[in-house]
């Protein structure tokens, strides 16, 4: 008999991560054709933050029951999600740069 602990909540966290990854990939792919990519990026980043908090709380409650393999699946899903955020970060320019007004006070 397999004593590995399985639960639906952990699986749902991974699925939610994949869904966010898909939405972020689509935003990256269609950035120039999106009527409001910054607004959409804000919404997706907010959802990512919420998911990371949910996963942290989940790990605190159930982590000791999970197998190394299950923890790794969740960790990999979060890592992949984080990697997808990097291209969005590279597309966002501070408004000072866009308007030509740079702040040299720190230089």
C-alpha positions as CSV (number, residue, x, y, z in Angstrom):
1,X,0.0,0.0,0.0
2,X,1.3,3.5,-0.9
3,X,1.6,5.7,2.2
4,X,2.1,8.9,0.2
5,X,-0.3,11.6,1.2
6,X,-2.5,13.0,-1.6
7,X,-5.0,15.9,-1.2
8,X,-7.1,17.9,-3.5
9,X,-6.1,21.3,-2.1
10,X,-2.4,20.9,-3.2
11,X,-3.5,19.7,-6.6
12,X,-5.8,22.7,-6.9
13,X,-2.9,25.1,-6.0
14,X,-0.8,23.6,-8.8
15,X,-3.7,23.9,-11.3
16,X,-4.3,27.5,-10.2
17,X,-0.6,28.2,-10.8
18,X,-0.8,26.7,-14.3
19,X,-3.9,28.8,-15.1
20,X,-2.1,32.0,-14.0
21,X,1.0,30.9,-16.0
22,X,-1.2,30.5,-19.1
23,X,-2.8,34.0,-18.6
24,X,0.7,35.6,-18.1
25,X,2.1,33.8,-21.2
26,X,-0.9,35.1,-23.2
27,X,-0.4,38.6,-21.9
28,X,3.3,38.5,-22.8
29,X,2.5,37.1,-26.2
30,X,-0.2,39.7,-27.0
31,X,1.3,42.6,-25.1
32,X,1.3,45.0,-28.1
33,X,-2.2,44.1,-29.2
34,X,-3.7,44.4,-25.7
35,X,-5.7,47.6,-25.1
36,X,-4.6,47.8,-21.5
37,X,-1.6,45.5,-20.7
38,X,-0.5,47.4,-17.6
39,X,-3.9,47.0,-16.0
40,X,-4.0,43.3,-16.9
41,X,-0.5,42.9,-15.6
42,X,-1.5,44.4,-12.2
43,X,-4.4,42.0,-12.0
44,X,-2.3,39.0,-12.8
45,X,0.4,40.0,-10.4
46,X,-2.2,40.5,-7.6
47,X,-3.5,37.0,-8.3
48,X,0.1,35.6,-8.1
49,X,0.7,37.3,-4.8
50,X,-2.6,35.8,-3.4
51,X,-1.6,32.4,-4.7
52,X,1.8,32.6,-3.1
53,X,0.2,33.5,0.2
54,X,-2.3,30.6,-0.1
55,X,0.5,28.2,-0.9
56,X,2.5,29.4,2.1
57,X,-0.4,28.9,4.4
58,X,-1.1,25.5,2.8
59,X,2.5,24.4,3.4
60,X,2.3,25.5,7.0
61,X,-0.9,23.5,7.6
62,X,-0.2,20.3,5.5
63,X,3.5,20.4,4.7
64,X,4.6,17.8,7.1
65,X,2.2,15.3,5.5
66,X,3.3,15.9,1.9
67,X,5.9,13.8,0.2
68,X,9.0,15.3,-1.2
69,X,7.6,14.7,-4.7
70,X,4.4,16.6,-4.0
71,X,6.3,19.5,-2.4
72,X,8.6,19.6,-5.5
73,X,5.5,19.8,-7.8
74,X,4.2,22.8,-6.0
75,X,7.6,24.4,-5.8
76,X,8.2,23.8,-9.6
77,X,4.8,25.3,-10.4
78,X,5.6,28.5,-8.4
79,X,9.1,28.7,-9.9
80,X,7.6,28.5,-13.4
81,X,5.1,31.1,-12.6
82,X,7.9,33.4,-11.3
83,X,9.9,32.9,-14.5
84,X,6.9,34.1,-16.6
85,X,6.7,37.3,-14.7
86,X,10.2,38.4,-15.8
87,X,9.2,39.2,-19.4
88,X,6.3,41.4,-18.1
89,X,8.8,43.2,-15.8
90,X,11.1,43.8,-18.8
91,X,8.2,45.4,-20.8
92,X,7.1,47.8,-18.1
93,X,8.9,51.1,-18.1
94,X,8.7,53.6,-15.2
95,X,6.5,56.6,-16.2
96,X,9.5,58.9,-15.9
97,X,11.3,57.1,-18.7
98,X,8.2,57.1,-20.9
99,X,7.7,60.9,-20.4
100,X,11.3,61.7,-20.8
101,X,11.6,63.1,-17.3
102,X,14.4,61.3,-15.5
103,X,15.1,61.7,-11.8
104,X,18.8,62.4,-11.3
105,X,18.5,63.1,-7.6
106,X,19.9,59.7,-6.7
107,X,22.8,60.0,-9.2
